[in-house]
């Protein structure tokens, strides 16, 4: 009876909980990588004193969007689900 209860109730809950935590961690790391790559790209060549909107499109996951002001200070970096 205990084994049946675990297989029907707890097992699926625990699997979903672990998947959710791992996905959240992967999303955060992906945004950090995008931020680092964007910073290096923007600092590599002068683009003038213009506000910039950068979009990193992903087909299977959320798009990353970064907004920078004229001084290249990041105003916002977000993941946008499609």
Secondary structure by P-SEA (a helix, b strand, c coil): caaaaaaacaaaaaaaaaaaaaaaaaaaaaaaaaaaaaaaaaacccccbbbbbbbbccccbbbbbbbbcccccccbbbbbcc
